[in-house]
Amino acid sequence: MDYRALEGGLRRMLDRLHTEGTATKNAEADAFLRENNNAKLLGMLFDQRILAEVAFIGPLKLHQRMGHLDMQKIAYMAPKAFNHIFAMRPAVHRFSKKMAETTQKVAHIIATEYENDAAAIWQEAPDWDTVTKRLRNLPGFGAEKCMKFRYVLHYFGERTF
């Protein structure tokens, strides 16, 4: 999938993936993104107002701190406790409080509407328009993030649309 029309951090990550074999500069984070569907979605969610590499390492940080990336557990965790985990140094995101809140909202939707697995958004979708509609219903996902997520799915071992 040709990503040359992309600009910014995701483009830089994909260039690095092709030249150096790692998108995030962290092989463990790259592997986690390939293996964990919830990580792919959260990495894209976190990709705002911080370096893309930092955003896509964020899901691994959460997993390491919590021992899981279970959306139901995240959704129903006490907000104060989740924010504390999110803000531990190095913080998952520069805007810890707001992004922790948004993450819990997204996690709630994934837990209740997609059987706790973000992949249900795209794996059973007949086409990209359907995926886009589903993504747009998530807090923090506008048109640009939806467009970029198509590349995330392709380059991190999921479905190509």
DRENTORKOL-3810 file (N, C-alpha, C; in nm, 4 decimals):
REM DRENTORKOL-3810
@n.u->0.0856; n.v->-0.1168; n.w->0.0000; ca.u->0.0000; ca.v->0.0000; ca.w->0.0000; c.u->0.0904; c.v->0.1234; c.w->0.0000
@n.u->0.0706; n.v->0.2091; n.w->-0.0946; ca.u->0.1548; ca.v->0.3275; ca.w->-0.1111; c.u->0.1137; c.v->0.4362; c.w->-0.0117
@n.u->0.2047; n.v->0.4714; n.w->0.0754; ca.u->0.1765; ca.v->0.5699; ca.w->0.1806; c.u->0.2383; c.v->0.7062; c.w->0.1516
@n.u->0.2956; n.v->0.7259; n.w->0.0343; ca.u->0.3693; ca.v->0.8492; ca.w->0.0054; c.u->0.2842; c.v->0.9755; c.w->0.0113
@n.u->0.1535; n.v->0.9637; n.w->0.0034; ca.u->0.0676; ca.v->1.0820; ca.w->0.0132; c.u->0.0522; c.v->1.1290; c.w->0.1582
@n.u->0.0878; n.v->1.0428; n.w->0.2533; ca.u->0.0792; ca.v->1.0802; ca.w->0.3947; c.u->0.1830; c.v->1.1862; c.w->0.4278
@n.u->0.1521; n.v->1.2641; n.w->0.5289; ca.u->0.2468; ca.v->1.3619; ca.w->0.5814; c.u->0.2604; c.v->1.3391; c.w->0.7313
@n.u->0.3662; n.v->1.3911; n.w->0.7883; ca.u->0.3811; ca.v->1.3910; ca.w->0.9334; c.u->0.4382; c.v->1.2634; c.w->0.9904
@n.u->0.4017; n.v->1.2398; n.w->1.1165; ca.u->0.4620; ca.v->1.1335; ca.w->1.1950; c.u->0.4385; c.v->0.9932; c.w->1.1433
@n.u->0.3183; n.v->0.9646; n.w->1.0982; ca.u->0.2922; ca.v->0.8300; ca.w->1.0480; c.u->0.3755; c.v->0.8039; c.w->0.9228
@n.u->0.3885; n.v->0.9035; n.w->0.8383; ca.u->0.4740; ca.v->0.8895; ca.w->0.7187; c.u->0.6184; c.v->0.8605; c.w->0.7616
@n.u->0.6673; n.v->0.9341; n.w->0.8596; ca.u->0.8033; ca.v->0.9141; ca.w->0.9101; c.u->0.8192; c.v->0.7714; c.w->0.9648
@n.u->0.7184; n.v->0.7249; n.w->1.0379; ca.u->0.7237; ca.v->0.5895; ca.w->1.0927; c.u->0.7295; c.v->0.4842; c.w->0.9817
@n.u->0.6485; n.v->0.5018; n.w->0.8797; ca.u->0.6453; ca.v->0.4035; ca.w->0.7717; c.u->0.7732; c.v->0.4079; c.w->0.6886
@n.u->0.8292; n.v->0.5273; n.w->0.6709; ca.u->0.9606; ca.v->0.5371; ca.w->0.6051; c.u->1.0643; c.v->0.4576; c.w->0.6842
@n.u->1.0652; n.v->0.4764; n.w->0.8163; ca.u->1.1611; ca.v->0.4064; ca.w->0.9020; c.u->1.1369; c.v->0.2554; c.w->0.8985
@n.u->1.0129; n.v->0.2155; n.w->0.8964; ca.u->0.9811; ca.v->0.0729; ca.w->0.8891; c.u->1.0449; c.v->0.0107; c.w->0.7643
@n.u->1.0384; n.v->0.0822; n.w->0.6538; ca.u->1.0961; ca.v->0.0308; ca.w->0.5294; c.u->1.2487; c.v->0.0352; c.w->0.5273
@n.u->1.3073; n.v->0.1355; n.w->0.5894; ca.u->1.4534; ca.v->0.1489; ca.w->0.5827; c.u->1.5260; c.v->0.0810; c.w->0.6984
@n.u->1.4641; n.v->0.0802; n.w->0.8177; ca.u->1.5318; ca.v->0.0278; ca.w->0.9363; c.u->1.4642; c.v->-0.0947; c.w->0.9962
@n.u->1.3431; n.v->-0.1259; n.w->0.9504; ca.u->1.2725; ca.v->-0.2425; ca.w->1.0016; c.u->1.1933; c.v->-0.2183; c.w->1.1282
@n.u->1.1890; n.v->-0.0945; n.w->1.1752; ca.u->1.1094; ca.v->-0.0612; ca.w->1.2933; c.u->1.0367; c.v->0.0702; c.w->1.2709
@n.u->0.9094; n.v->0.0728; n.w->1.3039; ca.u->0.8305; ca.v->0.1946; ca.w->1.2859; c.u->0.8477; c.v->0.2901; c.w->1.4033
@n.u->0.8495; n.v->0.2352; n.w->1.5238; ca.u->0.8492; ca.v->0.3181; ca.w->1.6448; c.u->0.9882; c.v->0.3396; c.w->1.7044
@n.u->1.0886; n.v->0.2766; n.w->1.6495; ca.u->1.2245; ca.v->0.2708; ca.w->1.7047; c.u->1.2304; c.v->0.1783; c.w->1.8261
@n.u->1.1261; n.v->0.1005; n.w->1.8463; ca.u->1.1167; ca.v->0.0098; ca.w->1.9599; c.u->1.0596; c.v->-0.1218; c.w->1.9070
@n.u->1.1457; n.v->-0.2211; n.w->1.8894; ca.u->1.1036; ca.v->-0.3484; ca.w->1.8296; c.u->0.9927; c.v->-0.4156; c.w->1.9100
@n.u->0.9986; n.v->-0.4030; n.w->2.0418; ca.u->0.8953; ca.v->-0.4637; ca.w->2.1266; c.u->0.7602; c.v->-0.3973; c.w->2.1019
@n.u->0.7587; n.v->-0.2652; n.w->2.0899; ca.u->0.6337; ca.v->-0.1929; ca.w->2.0623; c.u->0.5803; c.v->-0.2284; c.w->1.9246
@n.u->0.6687; n.v->-0.2389; n.w->1.8256; ca.u->0.6258; ca.v->-0.2784; ca.w->1.6910; c.u->0.5593; c.v->-0.4159; c.w->1.6942
@n.u->0.6220; n.v->-0.5105; n.w->1.7632; ca.u->0.5665; ca.v->-0.6457; ca.w->1.7725; c.u->0.4318; c.v->-0.6440; c.w->1.8438
@n.u->0.4214; n.v->-0.5655; n.w->1.9488; ca.u->0.2957; ca.v->-0.5561; ca.w->2.0233; c.u->0.1846; c.v->-0.4999; c.w->1.9347
@n.u->0.2163; n.v->-0.4012; n.w->1.8543; ca.u->0.1176; ca.v->-0.3449; ca.w->1.7620; c.u->0.0718; c.v->-0.4493; c.w->1.6601
@n.u->0.1625; n.v->-0.5322; n.w->1.6138; ca.u->0.1252; ca.v->-0.6367; ca.w->1.5181; c.u->0.0368; c.v->-0.7424; c.w->1.5831
@n.u->0.0614; n.v->-0.7716; n.w->1.7104; ca.u->-0.0070; ca.v->-0.8814; ca.w->1.7785; c.u->-0.1380; c.v->-0.8413; c.w->1.8452
@n.u->-0.1532; n.v->-0.7160; n.w->1.8834; ca.u->-0.2658; ca.v->-0.6756; ca.w->1.9674; c.u->-0.3527; c.v->-0.5725; c.w->1.8955
@n.u->-0.4749; n.v->-0.6119; n.w->1.8669; ca.u->-0.5664; ca.v->-0.5242; ca.w->1.7933; c.u->-0.6056; c.v->-0.4004; c.w->1.8725
@n.u->-0.6225; n.v->-0.4163; n.w->2.0029; ca.u->-0.6553; ca.v->-0.2997; ca.w->2.0849; c.u->-0.5397; c.v->-0.1997; c.w->2.0850
@n.u->-0.4171; n.v->-0.2501; n.w->2.0778; ca.u->-0.2995; ca.v->-0.1620; ca.w->2.0732; c.u->-0.2985; c.v->-0.0780; c.w->1.9460
@n.u->-0.3341; n.v->-0.1383; n.w->1.8343; ca.u->-0.3394; ca.v->-0.0632; ca.w->1.7080; c.u->-0.4346; c.v->0.0553; c.w->1.7205
@n.u->-0.5529; n.v->0.0277; n.w->1.7734; ca.u->-0.6546; ca.v->0.1321; ca.w->1.7856; c.u->-0.6102; c.v->0.2409; c.w->1.8831
@n.u->-0.5563; n.v->0.2015; n.w->1.9977; ca.u->-0.5131; ca.v->0.3011; ca.w->2.0958; c.u->-0.3940; c.v->0.3811; c.w->2.0460
@n.u->-0.3024; n.v->0.3177; n.w->1.9755; ca.u->-0.1905; ca.v->0.3923; ca.w->1.9178; c.u->-0.2394; c.v->0.5032; c.w->1.8267
@n.u->-0.3384; n.v->0.4711; n.w->1.7443; ca.u->-0.3939; ca.v->0.5736; ca.w->1.6555; c.u->-0.4664; c.v->0.6803; c.w->1.7363
@n.u->-0.5379; n.v->0.6409; n.w->1.8399; ca.u->-0.6054; ca.v->0.7379; ca.w->1.9263; c.u->-0.5047; c.v->0.8348; c.w->1.9872
@n.u->-0.3922; n.v->0.7828; n.w->2.0337; ca.u->-0.2920; ca.v->0.8656; ca.w->2.1012; c.u->-0.2156; c.v->0.9566; c.w->2.0056
@n.u->-0.2258; n.v->0.9315; n.w->1.8766; ca.u->-0.1487; ca.v->1.0072; ca.w->1.7771; c.u->-0.2097; c.v->1.1452; c.w->1.7535
@n.u->-0.1921; n.v->1.2294; n.w->1.8516; ca.u->-0.2317; ca.v->1.3698; ca.w->1.8376; c.u->-0.1501; c.v->1.4541; c.w->1.9338
@n.u->-0.0878; n.v->1.5558; n.w->1.8776; ca.u->-0.0106; ca.v->1.6553; ca.w->1.9510; c.u->0.1105; c.v->1.5994; c.w->2.0248
@n.u->0.1531; n.v->1.4793; n.w->1.9833; ca.u->0.2796; ca.v->1.4222; ca.w->2.0295; c.u->0.3421; c.v->1.3503; c.w->1.9100
@n.u->0.4683; n.v->1.3140; n.w->1.9214; ca.u->0.5327; ca.v->1.2381; ca.w->1.8147; c.u->0.4582; c.v->1.1070; c.w->1.7915
@n.u->0.4420; n.v->1.0711; n.w->1.6671; ca.u->0.3717; ca.v->0.9472; ca.w->1.6334; c.u->0.4381; c.v->0.8265; c.w->1.6994
@n.u->0.5704; n.v->0.8255; n.w->1.7028; ca.u->0.6416; ca.v->0.7140; ca.w->1.7648; c.u->0.6030; c.v->0.6994; c.w->1.9116
@n.u->0.5933; n.v->0.8098; n.w->1.9820; ca.u->0.5537; ca.v->0.8084; ca.w->2.1236; c.u->0.4099; c.v->0.7589; c.w->2.1362
@n.u->0.3238; n.v->0.8059; n.w->2.0472; ca.u->0.1830; ca.v->0.7648; ca.w->2.0494; c.u->0.1691; c.v->0.6138; c.w->2.0332
@n.u->0.2416; n.v->0.5574; n.w->1.9386; ca.u->0.2266; ca.v->0.4151; ca.w->1.9100; c.u->0.3026; c.v->0.3253; c.w->2.0071
@n.u->0.3901; n.v->0.3825; n.w->2.0887; ca.u->0.4523; ca.v->0.3074; ca.w->2.1979; c.u->0.3596; c.v->0.3087; c.w->2.3204
@n.u->0.2694; n.v->0.4043; n.w->2.3263; ca.u->0.1779; ca.v->0.4202; ca.w->2.4395; c.u->0.1026; c.v->0.2944; c.w->2.4797
@n.u->0.0447; n.v->0.2200; n.w->2.3858; ca.u->-0.0272; ca.v->0.0983; ca.w->2.4258; c.u->0.0618; c.v->-0.0040; c.w->2.4966
@n.u->0.1869; n.v->-0.0155; n.w->2.4534; ca.u->0.2794; ca.v->-0.1066; ca.w->2.5215; c.u->0.3056; c.v->-0.0582; c.w->2.6637
@n.u->0.3229; n.v->0.0722; n.w->2.6820; ca.u->0.3433; ca.v->0.1265; ca.w->2.8173; c.u->0.2255; c.v->0.0905; c.w->2.9074
@n.u->0.1043; n.v->0.1094; n.w->2.8561; ca.u->-0.0140; ca.v->0.0742; ca.w->2.9358; c.u->-0.0133; c.v->-0.0743; c.w->2.9706
@n.u->0.0143; n.v->-0.1570; n.w->2.8730; ca.u->0.0169; ca.v->-0.3016; ca.w->2.8955; c.u->0.1213; c.v->-0.3390; c.w->3.0007
@n.u->0.2377; n.v->-0.2798; n.w->2.9922; ca.u->0.3434; ca.v->-0.3098; ca.w->3.0891; c.u->0.3038; c.v->-0.2666; c.w->3.2300
@n.u->0.2352; n.v->-0.1558; n.w->3.2423; ca.u->0.1965; ca.v->-0.1035; ca.w->3.3736; c.u->0.0768; c.v->-0.1762; c.w->3.4331
@n.u->-0.0137; n.v->-0.2217; n.w->3.3479; ca.u->-0.1379; ca.v->-0.2814; ca.w->3.3956; c.u->-0.1388; c.v->-0.4335; c.w->3.3849
@n.u->-0.0510; n.v->-0.4882; n.w->3.3012; ca.u->-0.0487; ca.v->-0.6324; ca.w->3.2810; c.u->-0.1502; c.v->-0.6806; c.w->3.1793
@n.u->-0.2185; n.v->-0.5889; n.w->3.1142; ca.u->-0.3198; ca.v->-0.6242; ca.w->3.0141; c.u->-0.3532; c.v->-0.5002; c.w->2.9313
@n.u->-0.4284; n.v->-0.5231; n.w->2.8267; ca.u->-0.4876; ca.v->-0.4149; ca.w->2.7488; c.u->-0.6337; c.v->-0.4533; c.w->2.7240
@n.u->-0.6961; n.v->-0.5009; n.w->2.8303; ca.u->-0.8352; ca.v->-0.5455; ca.w->2.8270; c.u->-0.9265; c.v->-0.4232; c.w->2.8325
@n.u->-1.0000; n.v->-0.4009; n.w->2.7260; ca.u->-1.0815; ca.v->-0.2803; ca.w->2.7161; c.u->-1.1913; c.v->-0.2742; c.w->2.8223
@n.u->-1.2475; n.v->-0.3867; n.w->2.8580; ca.u->-1.3512; ca.v->-0.3856; ca.w->2.9612; c.u->-1.2931; c.v->-0.3432; c.w->3.0960
@n.u->-1.1786; n.v->-0.3975; n.w->3.1304; ca.u->-1.1142; ca.v->-0.3597; ca.w->3.2564; c.u->-1.0760; c.v->-0.2121; c.w->3.2552
@n.u->-1.0256; n.v->-0.1640; n.w->3.1417; ca.u->-0.9895; ca.v->-0.0226; ca.w->3.1296; c.u->-1.1138; c.v->0.0649; c.w->3.1417
@n.u->-1.2205; n.v->0.0254; n.w->3.0751; ca.u->-1.3439; ca.v->0.1048; ca.w->3.0746; c.u->-1.4010; c.v->0.1236; c.w->3.2148
@n.u->-1.3935; n.v->0.0191; n.w->3.2962; ca.u->-1.4579; ca.v->0.0245; ca.w->3.4271; c.u->-1.3616; c.v->0.0517; c.w->3.5425
@n.u->-1.2380; n.v->0.0791; n.w->3.5103; ca.u->-1.1407; ca.v->0.1154; ca.w->3.6130; c.u->-1.1754; c.v->0.2536; c.w->3.6688
@n.u->-1.1483; n.v->0.2757; n.w->3.7945; ca.u->-1.1723; ca.v->0.4076; ca.w->3.8537; c.u->-1.0923; c.v->0.5113; c.w->3.7748
@n.u->-1.1572; n.v->0.6171; n.w->3.7282; ca.u->-1.0877; ca.v->0.7168; ca.w->3.6456; c.u->-0.9611; c.v->0.7732; c.w->3.7100
@n.u->-0.9654; n.v->0.7978; n.w->3.8385; ca.u->-0.8484; ca.v->0.8532; ca.w->3.9069; c.u->-0.7309; c.v->0.7549; c.w->3.9027
@n.u->-0.7596; n.v->0.6281; n.w->3.9246; ca.u->-0.6553; ca.v->0.5251; ca.w->3.9216; c.u->-0.5995; c.v->0.5087; c.w->3.7807
@n.u->-0.6885; n.v->0.5106; n.w->3.6809; ca.u->-0.6415; ca.v->0.4970; ca.w->3.5429; c.u->-0.5571; c.v->0.6175; c.w->3.5027
@n.u->-0.5996; n.v->0.7353; n.w->3.5413; ca.u->-0.5229; ca.v->0.8557; ca.w->3.5104; c.u->-0.3843; c.v->0.8493; c.w->3.5749
@n.u->-0.3772; n.v->0.7963; n.w->3.6966; ca.u->-0.2478; ca.v->0.7823; ca.w->3.7644; c.u->-0.1540; c.v->0.6921; c.w->3.6832
@n.u->-0.2047; n.v->0.5786; n.w->3.6373; ca.u->-0.1241; ca.v->0.4862; ca.w->3.5564; c.u->-0.0819; c.v->0.5534; c.w->3.4263
@n.u->-0.1727; n.v->0.6249; n.w->3.3669; ca.u->-0.1478; ca.v->0.6936; ca.w->3.2396; c.u->-0.0388; c.v->0.7995; c.w->3.2537
@n.u->-0.0375; n.v->0.8677; n.w->3.3688; ca.u->0.0542; ca.v->0.9803; ca.w->3.3897; c.u->0.1907; c.v->0.9403; c.w->3.4452
@n.u->0.2062; n.v->0.8142; n.w->3.4884; ca.u->0.3360; ca.v->0.7703; ca.w->3.5405; c.u->0.4445; c.v->0.8009; c.w->3.4382
@n.u->0.5609; n.v->0.8429; n.w->3.4864; ca.u->0.6703; ca.v->0.8780; ca.w->3.3948; c.u->0.7418; c.v->0.7535; c.w->3.3446
@n.u->0.7727; n.v->0.7472; n.w->3.2173; ca.u->0.7315; ca.v->0.8438; ca.w->3.1158; c.u->0.5827; c.v->0.8277; c.w->3.0852
@n.u->0.5138; n.v->0.9387; n.w->3.0787; ca.u->0.3688; ca.v->0.9384; ca.w->3.0583; c.u->0.3323; c.v->0.8732; c.w->2.9254
@n.u->0.2167; n.v->0.8109; n.w->2.9236; ca.u->0.1665; ca.v->0.7503; ca.w->2.8002; c.u->0.1418; c.v->0.8586; c.w->2.6958
@n.u->0.0931; n.v->0.9723; n.w->2.7412; ca.u->0.0628; ca.v->1.0842; ca.w->2.6513; c.u->0.0887; c.v->1.2145; c.w->2.7252
@n.u->0.1284; n.v->1.3139; n.w->2.6513; ca.u->0.1573; ca.v->1.4459; ca.w->2.7084; c.u->0.0360; c.v->1.5059; c.w->2.7800
@n.u->-0.0817; n.v->1.4819; n.w->2.7273; ca.u->-0.2049; ca.v->1.5323; ca.w->2.7881; c.u->-0.2736; c.v->1.4168; c.w->2.8610
@n.u->-0.2120; n.v->1.3745; n.w->2.9700; ca.u->-0.2520; ca.v->1.2519; ca.w->3.0387; c.u->-0.3969; c.v->1.2499; c.w->3.0824
@n.u->-0.4421; n.v->1.3542; n.w->3.1486; ca.u->-0.5778; ca.v->1.3520; ca.w->3.2036; c.u->-0.6822; c.v->1.3400; c.w->3.0931
@n.u->-0.6730; n.v->1.4229; n.w->2.9927; ca.u->-0.7706; ca.v->1.4221; ca.w->2.8834; c.u->-0.7630; c.v->1.2921; c.w->2.8040
@n.u->-0.6421; n.v->1.2476; n.w->2.7746; ca.u->-0.6286; ca.v->1.1266; ca.w->2.6934; c.u->-0.6685; c.v->1.0020; c.w->2.7724
@n.u->-0.6436; n.v->0.9993; n.w->2.9018; ca.u->-0.6891; ca.v->0.8867; ca.w->2.9839; c.u->-0.8417; c.v->0.8807; c.w->2.9826
@n.u->-0.9048; n.v->0.9950; n.w->2.9940; ca.u->-1.0513; ca.v->1.0019; ca.w->2.9901; c.u->-1.1046; c.v->0.9530; c.w->2.8548
@n.u->-1.0448; n.v->0.9992; n.w->2.7476; ca.u->-1.0881; ca.v->0.9576; ca.w->2.6138; c.u->-1.0636; c.v->0.8085; c.w->2.5932
@n.u->-0.9522; n.v->0.7585; n.w->2.6431; ca.u->-0.9208; ca.v->0.6159; ca.w->2.6317; c.u->-1.0278; c.v->0.5325; c.w->2.7008
@n.u->-1.0718; n.v->0.5746; n.w->2.8183; ca.u->-1.1759; ca.v->0.4992; ca.w->2.8882; c.u->-1.3081; c.v->0.5031; c.w->2.8124
@n.u->-1.3378; n.v->0.6127; n.w->2.7478; ca.u->-1.4604; ca.v->0.6210; ca.w->2.6666; c.u->-1.4524; c.v->0.5263; c.w->2.5471
@n.u->-1.3386; n.v->0.5262; n.w->2.4798; ca.u->-1.3193; ca.v->0.4352; ca.w->2.3664; c.u->-1.3254; c.v->0.2902; c.w->2.4155
@n.u->-1.2590; n.v->0.2614; n.w->2.5263; ca.u->-1.2586; ca.v->0.1259; ca.w->2.5822; c.u->-1.4002; c.v->0.0792; c.w->2.6145
@n.u->-1.4829; n.v->0.1679; n.w->2.6653; ca.u->-1.6215; ca.v->0.1322; ca.w->2.6969; c.u->-1.6967; c.v->0.0909; c.w->2.5707
@n.u->-1.6786; n.v->0.1648; n.w->2.4635; ca.u->-1.7460; ca.v->0.1313; ca.w->2.3375; c.u->-1.6950; c.v->-0.0019; c.w->2.2835
@n.u->-1.5648; n.v->-0.0231; n.w->2.2883; ca.u->-1.5085; ca.v->-0.1496; ca.w->2.2396; c.u->-1.5600; c.v->-0.2655; c.w->2.3248
@n.u->-1.5649; n.v->-0.2469; n.w->2.4553; ca.u->-1.6116; ca.v->-0.3527; ca.w->2.5452; c.u->-1.7589; c.v->-0.3855; c.w->2.5236
@n.u->-1.8408; n.v->-0.2840; n.w->2.5040; ca.u->-1.9853; ca.v->-0.3070; ca.w->2.4975; c.u->-2.0397; c.v->-0.3325; c.w->2.3570
@n.u->-1.9760; n.v->-0.2756; n.w->2.2564; ca.u->-2.0294; ca.v->-0.2891; ca.w->2.1202; c.u->-1.9492; c.v->-0.3840; c.w->2.0316
@n.u->-1.8260; n.v->-0.4142; n.w->2.0711; ca.u->-1.7391; ca.v->-0.4958; ca.w->1.9857; c.u->-1.6774; c.v->-0.6139; c.w->2.0601
@n.u->-1.7471; n.v->-0.6638; n.w->2.1599; ca.u->-1.7058; ca.v->-0.7829; ca.w->2.2340; c.u->-1.5622; c.v->-0.7749; c.w->2.2857
@n.u->-1.5240; n.v->-0.6550; n.w->2.3271; ca.u->-1.3947; ca.v->-0.6324; ca.w->2.3920; c.u->-1.2750; c.v->-0.6438; c.w->2.2973
@n.u->-1.2988; n.v->-0.6446; n.w->2.1682; ca.u->-1.1899; ca.v->-0.6585; ca.w->2.0710; c.u->-1.2061; c.v->-0.5558; c.w->1.9598
@n.u->-1.1130; n.v->-0.4622; n.w->1.9530; ca.u->-1.1188; ca.v->-0.3569; ca.w->1.8514; c.u->-1.1222; c.v->-0.4133; c.w->1.7100
@n.u->-1.0661; n.v->-0.5310; n.w->1.6898; ca.u->-1.0626; ca.v->-0.5901; ca.w->1.5555; c.u->-1.2016; c.v->-0.6109; c.w->1.4977
@n.u->-1.3017; n.v->-0.6226; n.w->1.5831; ca.u->-1.4388; ca.v->-0.6395; ca.w->1.5334; c.u->-1.4832; c.v->-0.5185; c.w->1.4508
@n.u->-1.4178; n.v->-0.4062; n.w->1.4692; ca.u->-1.4494; ca.v->-0.2872; ca.w->1.3893; c.u->-1.4153; c.v->-0.3116; c.w->1.2433
@n.u->-1.3042; n.v->-0.3781; n.w->1.2172; ca.u->-1.2583; ca.v->-0.3925; ca.w->1.0787; c.u->-1.2606; c.v->-0.5342; c.w->1.0233
@n.u->-1.2487; n.v->-0.6359; n.w->1.1058; ca.u->-1.2357; ca.v->-0.7710; ca.w->1.0508; c.u->-1.3611; c.v->-0.8209; c.w->0.9800
@n.u->-1.4760; n.v->-0.7830; n.w->1.0285; ca.u->-1.6000; ca.v->-0.8297; ca.w->0.9668; c.u->-1.6633; c.v->-0.7259; c.w->0.8745
@n.u->-1.5984; n.v->-0.6124; n.w->0.8590; ca.u->-1.6542; ca.v->-0.5054; ca.w->0.7757; c.u->-1.6404; c.v->-0.5408; c.w->0.6279
@n.u->-1.7459; n.v->-0.5182; n.w->0.5499; ca.u->-1.7394; ca.v->-0.5507; ca.w->0.4077; c.u->-1.6505; c.v->-0.4563; c.w->0.3267
@n.u->-1.6314; n.v->-0.3339; n.w->0.3778; ca.u->-1.5536; ca.v->-0.2357; ca.w->0.3020; c.u->-1.5017; c.v->-0.1268; c.w->0.3958
@n.u->-1.4150; n.v->-0.0410; n.w->0.3409; ca.u->-1.3538; ca.v->0.0636; ca.w->0.4218; c.u->-1.4554; c.v->0.1673; c.w->0.4678
@n.u->-1.5569; n.v->0.1942; n.w->0.3894; ca.u->-1.6596; ca.v->0.2907; ca.w->0.4313; c.u->-1.7262; c.v->0.2467; c.w->0.5611
@n.u->-1.7505; n.v->0.1186; n.w->0.5743; ca.u->-1.8103; ca.v->0.0655; ca.w->0.6972; c.u->-1.7154; c.v->0.0836; c.w->0.8151
@n.u->-1.5884; n.v->0.0545; n.w->0.7930; ca.u->-1.4881; ca.v->0.0727; ca.w->0.8988; c.u->-1.4834; c.v->0.2195; c.w->0.9403
@n.u->-1.4811; n.v->0.3082; n.w->0.8432; ca.u->-1.4756; ca.v->0.4519; ca.w->0.8723; c.u->-1.5951; c.v->0.4955; c.w->0.9558
@n.u->-1.7130; n.v->0.4505; n.w->0.9218; ca.u->-1.8332; ca.v->0.4857; ca.w->0.9997; c.u->-1.8203; c.v->0.4378; c.w->1.1440
@n.u->-1.7683; n.v->0.3185; n.w->1.1613; ca.u->-1.7511; ca.v->0.2642; ca.w->1.2962; c.u->-1.6462; c.v->0.3438; c.w->1.3741
@n.u->-1.5345; n.v->0.3745; n.w->1.3087; ca.u->-1.4298; ca.v->0.4522; ca.w->1.3754; c.u->-1.4787; c.v->0.5912; c.w->1.4128
@n.u->-1.5553; n.v->0.6537; n.w->1.3250; ca.u->-1.6040; ca.v->0.7899; ca.w->1.3499; c.u->-1.6964; c.v->0.7958; c.w->1.4715
@n.u->-1.7506; n.v->0.6824; n.w->1.5122; ca.u->-1.8345; ca.v->0.6781; ca.w->1.6323; c.u->-1.7532; c.v->0.6718; c.w->1.7613
@n.u->-1.6217; n.v->0.6607; n.w->1.7477; ca.u->-1.5347; ca.v->0.6571; ca.w->1.8654; c.u->-1.4865; c.v->0.7976; c.w->1.8985
@n.u->-1.4831; n.v->0.8330; n.w->2.0262; ca.u->-1.4268; ca.v->0.9632; ca.w->2.0640; c.u->-1.2824; c.v->0.9741; c.w->2.0155
@n.u->-1.2475; n.v->1.0897; n.w->1.9621; ca.u->-1.1104; ca.v->1.1142; ca.w->1.9197; c.u->-1.0784; c.v->1.0726; c.w->1.7776
@n.u->-1.1738; n.v->1.0149; n.w->1.7060; ca.u->-1.1493; ca.v->0.9702; ca.w->1.5692; c.u->-1.2266; c.v->1.0557; c.w->1.4703
@n.u->-1.1528; n.v->1.1458; n.w->1.4066; ca.u->-1.2093; ca.v->1.2275; ca.w->1.2999; c.u->-1.1708; c.v->1.1707; c.w->1.1646
@n.u->-1.1998; n.v->1.2452; n.w->1.0611; ca.u->-1.1750; ca.v->1.1991; ca.w->0.9241; c.u->-1.0275; c.v->1.1671; c.w->0.8995
@n.u->-0.9380; n.v->1.2524; n.w->0.9481; ca.u->-0.7952; ca.v->1.2314; ca.w->0.9223; c.u->-0.7431; c.v->1.1056; c.w->0.9907
@n.u->-0.7811; n.v->1.0845; n.w->1.1163; ca.u->-0.7360; ca.v->0.9637; ca.w->1.1865; c.u->-0.7907; c.v->0.8385; c.w->1.1195
@n.u->-0.9145; n.v->0.8461; n.w->1.0759; ca.u->-0.9736; ca.v->0.7302; ca.w->1.0083; c.u->-0.8959; c.v->0.6964; c.w->0.8816
@n.u->-0.8606; n.v->0.7980; n.w->0.8057; ca.u->-0.7843; ca.v->0.7764; ca.w->0.6829; c.u->-0.6475; c.v->0.7153; c.w->0.7154
@n.u->-0.5819; n.v->0.7667; n.w->0.8165; ca.u->-0.4497; ca.v->0.7157; ca.w->0.8545; c.u->-0.4567; c.v->0.5728; c.w->0.9083
@n.u->-0.5663; n.v->0.5403; n.w->0.9749; ca.u->-0.5771; ca.v->0.4083; ca.w->1.0362; c.u->-0.5733; c.v->0.2969; c.w->0.9318
@n.u->-0.6167; n.v->0.3267; n.w->0.8134; ca.u->-0.6103; ca.v->0.2302; ca.w->0.7036; c.u->-0.4653; c.v->0.1828; c.w->0.6832
@n.u->-0.3716; n.v->0.2751; n.w->0.6930; ca.u->-0.2295; ca.v->0.2423; ca.w->0.6773; c.u->-0.1778; c.v->0.1653; c.w->0.7985
@n.u->-0.2243; n.v->0.2017; n.w->0.9159; ca.u->-0.1852; ca.v->0.1294; ca.w->1.0374; c.u->-0.2263; c.v->-0.0174; c.w->1.0251
@n.u->-0.3492; n.v->-0.0411; n.w->0.9820; ca.u->-0.3952; ca.v->-0.1791; ca.w->0.9663; c.u->-0.3095; c.v->-0.2545; c.w->0.8649
@n.u->-0.2793; n.v->-0.1910; n.w->0.7557; ca.u->-0.1998; ca.v->-0.2572; ca.w->0.6516; c.u->-0.0580; c.v->-0.2881; c.w->0.7002
@n.u->0.0095; n.v->-0.1897; n.w->0.7552; ca.u->0.1507; ca.v->-0.2066; ca.w->0.7894; c.u->0.1745; c.v->-0.2793; c.w->0.9209
@n.u->0.0714; n.v->-0.2960; n.w->1.0019; ca.u->0.0874; ca.v->-0.3733; ca.w->1.1243; c.u->0.0122; c.v->-0.5054; c.w->1.1160
@n.u->0.0082; n.v->-0.5602; n.w->0.9941; ca.u->-0.0309; ca.v->-0.6985; ca.w->0.9748; c.u->-0.1775; c.v->-0.7313; c.w->0.9798
@n.u->-0.2617; n.v->-0.6357; n.w->0.9557; ca.u->-0.4044; ca.v->-0.6646; ca.w->0.9519; c.u->-0.4525; c.v->-0.6629; c.w->0.8081
@n.u->-0.5718; n.v->-0.6256; n.w->0.7937; ca.u->-0.6406; ca.v->-0.6283; ca.w->0.6656; c.u->-0.6073; c.v->-0.5073; c.w->0.5795
@n.u->-0.5979; n.v->-0.5285; n.w->0.4495; ca.u->-0.5794; ca.v->-0.4195; ca.w->0.3549; c.u->-0.7125; c.v->-0.3909; c.w->0.2877
@n.u->-0.7467; n.v->-0.2645; n.w->0.2835; ca.u->-0.8727; ca.v->-0.2245; ca.w->0.2196; c.u->-0.8440; c.v->-0.1520; c.w->0.0907
END
